[in-house]
Amino acid sequence: MIFTVAIDGPAAAGKGTIAKAVADHFGFAYLDTGLLYRGVAKKVLDGMEPIDAARALIPQDMERQGLRTAKVGQLASKVAAMPPVRAALIKFQQDFARREGGTVLDGRDIGTVICPDAEIKLYVVASDEVRAHRRWLELSERNPDLTEAEVLQELRARDARDTERATAPMKPAADALLLDTSDLTIEAAVKTAVEAIENRIGQGRA
């Protein structure tokens, strides 16, 4: 079976958590496309040019230590706005998406650019304040001096870069299901996503 689940949304909205849970539930292969850009950013910090880093990216680059740091995340957002970098990574993502057995991809342009024909598309959102608190809880363990206000400022700056970039801006696909996790538990958000996907699979078999 070829069945693609495209999950998009801003940072800390919960799309990665939902995507991984959905993949586990259905036994689908999972790709966190944000790691592709973090992998490129890490190579850039090592001294490579962004386009060279994107063209040289291999799966092992997404397993390197330090990809989840704020510094790498900020640079990932910047290199992701570069059209040549995005173009170099499109085929990698599209080939993954159409592999047998079902796939889940999460990112910021999966439903609009990478997989516009995905069988189902979800767009996961949450309020700025909720997202900032979630990210602060995650980052403050490594950086106790970090404040929620600083995280909120950075999230909003990143949202602006992602939504205003000329190439593949972050936005919901016209046929995406909007999932607001602001007031949902992880379990409730995953349950909503699973039910939507099960309904779509059922429609395809009907």
DRENNUZA-804711 format. One line per 4 residues: number of its first residue (from 0); their letters; for each residue x, y, z of C-alpha. Coordinates in Angstrom, 3 decimals. Example, Ala and Ser with C-alpha at 12.3 -4.5 7.8 and 13.67 -1.06 7.14 Angstrom:
DRENNUZA-804711
0> as> 12.300,-4.500,7.800 | 13.670,-1.060,7.140 .
This chain:
DRENNUZA-804711
0> mift> 0.000,0.000,0.000 | 1.165,3.493,-0.818 | -0.413,5.972,1.603 | 1.169,9.294,2.547 .
4> vaid> 0.323,11.289,5.670 | 1.560,14.898,5.380 | 1.763,16.802,8.668 | 2.727,20.477,8.700 .
8> gpaa> 2.771,23.284,11.225 | 4.979,25.701,13.161 | 7.599,24.791,15.750 | 6.408,23.294,19.059 .
12> agkg> 2.814,22.863,17.886 | 3.147,19.126,18.430 | 3.402,17.895,14.845 | 6.511,15.795,15.477 .
16> tiak> 4.999,14.056,18.502 | 1.776,13.401,16.597 | 3.638,12.228,13.486 | 5.742,9.712,15.412 .
20> avad> 2.710,8.386,17.294 | 0.710,8.057,14.080 | 3.571,6.233,12.363 | 3.847,3.829,15.291 .
24> hfgf> 0.094,3.250,15.371 | -0.185,2.334,11.699 | 3.276,0.846,11.254 | 4.185,3.522,8.703 .
28> ayld> 7.716,4.751,7.976 | 8.405,8.188,9.495 | 10.514,11.092,8.279 | 11.070,14.255,10.297 .
32> tgll> 11.921,16.534,7.377 | 13.063,19.253,9.758 | 16.035,17.034,10.542 | 17.107,17.325,6.907 .
36> yrgv> 17.524,21.064,7.338 | 19.103,20.639,10.758 | 21.531,18.201,9.165 | 22.391,20.800,6.540 .
40> akkv> 22.741,23.489,9.209 | 25.112,21.287,11.193 | 27.292,20.818,8.108 | 27.270,24.585,7.542 .
44> ldgm> 28.444,25.115,11.119 | 31.207,22.640,10.318 | 32.317,24.943,7.491 | 30.433,23.820,4.375 .
48> epid> 28.445,26.064,2.057 | 24.661,25.503,2.389 | 24.051,24.143,-1.128 | 27.071,21.840,-0.903 .
52> aara> 25.856,20.609,2.470 | 22.373,19.878,1.076 | 23.726,17.987,-1.912 | 26.063,15.938,0.274 .
56> lipq> 23.426,15.054,2.889 | 23.131,11.350,3.733 | 20.778,9.561,6.176 | 23.521,9.283,8.797 .
60> dmer> 23.690,13.089,8.989 | 20.253,13.058,10.647 | 21.640,10.948,13.489 | 24.445,13.312,14.526 .
64> qglr> 24.679,14.692,18.039 | 23.574,18.276,18.641 | 20.923,18.583,15.919 | 18.263,19.659,18.428 .
68> takv> 20.117,22.669,19.839 | 18.648,26.163,19.507 | 21.688,27.298,17.502 | 21.230,24.573,14.900 .
72> gqla> 17.480,25.196,14.813 | 17.901,28.895,14.125 | 20.368,28.238,11.319 | 18.156,25.463,9.925 .
76> skva> 15.333,27.974,9.535 | 17.670,30.280,7.611 | 19.099,27.662,5.243 | 15.562,26.326,4.683 .
80> ampp> 14.678,29.685,3.151 | 17.325,29.198,0.432 | 15.698,27.901,-2.801 | 18.763,25.868,-3.932 .
84> vraa> 18.860,24.074,-0.586 | 15.168,23.203,-0.738 | 15.477,22.034,-4.337 | 18.370,19.735,-3.426 .
88> likf> 16.278,18.006,-0.755 | 12.935,17.659,-2.559 | 13.638,14.362,-4.317 | 14.897,12.754,-1.103 .
92> qqdf> 11.591,13.560,0.578 | 9.354,12.640,-2.354 | 11.026,9.273,-2.864 | 10.563,8.507,0.825 .
96> arre> 6.906,9.570,0.749 | 5.873,7.125,-1.975 | 7.592,4.021,-0.634 | 5.479,0.943,-0.029 .
100> ggtv> 3.888,0.368,3.342 | 2.665,3.867,4.163 | 4.621,6.928,5.284 | 4.323,9.909,7.591 .
104> ldgr> 6.281,13.093,6.874 | 6.204,16.190,9.041 | 7.569,19.605,8.208 | 6.389,22.975,6.954 .
108> digt> 5.688,22.441,3.250 | 4.843,18.732,3.005 | 1.194,19.119,2.046 | 1.766,22.129,-0.193 .
112> vicp> 5.042,21.403,-2.017 | 6.609,18.035,-1.239 | 3.484,15.857,-1.283 | 0.582,17.880,-2.712 .
116> daei> -1.141,14.594,-3.613 | -0.798,13.056,-0.137 | -3.778,10.910,0.816 | -4.319,12.996,3.950 .
120> klyv> -2.890,16.300,5.179 | -2.897,17.664,8.723 | -1.890,21.161,9.784 | -1.041,21.273,13.484 .
124> vasd> -1.159,24.591,15.334 | -1.157,25.974,18.880 | -1.102,29.456,20.366 | 2.234,31.282,20.451 .
128> evra> 2.255,31.268,24.247 | 1.560,27.536,24.513 | 4.245,26.731,21.951 | 6.777,28.962,23.694 .
132> hrrw> 6.093,27.299,27.047 | 6.527,23.825,25.538 | 9.785,24.768,23.865 | 11.045,26.553,27.001 .
136> lels> 10.437,23.414,29.073 | 12.472,21.466,26.534 | 15.367,23.921,26.197 | 15.630,25.173,29.786 .
140> ernp> 16.969,21.811,30.938 | 20.136,22.533,28.978 | 20.018,26.312,29.403 | 18.619,27.283,32.847 .
144> dlte> 19.071,31.007,32.163 | 16.721,30.933,29.179 | 13.431,32.778,29.693 | 10.034,32.047,28.175 .
148> aevl> 9.997,35.580,26.767 | 13.201,34.860,24.838 | 11.788,31.617,23.492 | 8.562,33.348,22.461 .
152> qelr> 10.525,36.041,20.615 | 12.581,33.437,18.758 | 9.510,31.363,17.864 | 7.774,34.396,16.394 .
156> arda> 10.901,35.324,14.447 | 11.123,31.807,13.090 | 7.417,31.795,12.187 | 7.977,35.015,10.253 .
160> rdte> 10.917,33.529,8.341 | 8.960,30.364,7.569 | 5.742,32.055,6.467 | 7.285,34.971,4.582 .
164> rata> 10.006,33.154,2.611 | 9.570,33.346,-1.148 | 10.066,29.617,-1.717 | 7.663,27.101,-0.158 .
168> pmkp> 6.324,29.308,2.647 | 4.746,27.574,5.623 | 0.976,27.521,5.242 | -1.823,24.966,5.426 .
172> aada> -2.780,23.149,2.241 | -6.259,24.032,1.050 | -7.472,20.505,1.865 | -5.603,20.087,5.168 .
176> llld> -7.361,19.203,8.401 | -6.590,21.867,11.013 | -5.637,20.415,14.409 | -5.260,22.952,17.234 .
180> tsdl> -3.382,21.371,20.135 | -3.417,24.415,22.436 | -5.866,22.829,24.873 | -5.382,19.153,23.988 .
184> tiea> -3.386,16.493,25.769 | -0.927,14.536,23.651 | -3.247,11.527,23.831 | -6.255,13.532,22.631 .
188> avkt> -4.324,15.120,19.765 | -2.997,11.754,18.596 | -6.473,10.193,18.879 | -7.932,12.942,16.672 .
192> avea> -5.209,12.433,14.062 | -5.533,8.641,14.097 | -9.306,8.818,13.655 | -8.959,11.207,10.701 .
196> ienr> -6.428,8.914,9.021 | -8.523,5.799,9.664 | -11.503,7.525,8.060 | -9.426,8.412,5.024 .
200> igqg> -8.063,4.877,4.691 | -11.641,3.589,4.921 | -12.754,5.955,2.178 | -9.965,4.712,-0.058 .
204> ra> -11.085,1.119,0.381 | -14.755,1.883,-0.158 .
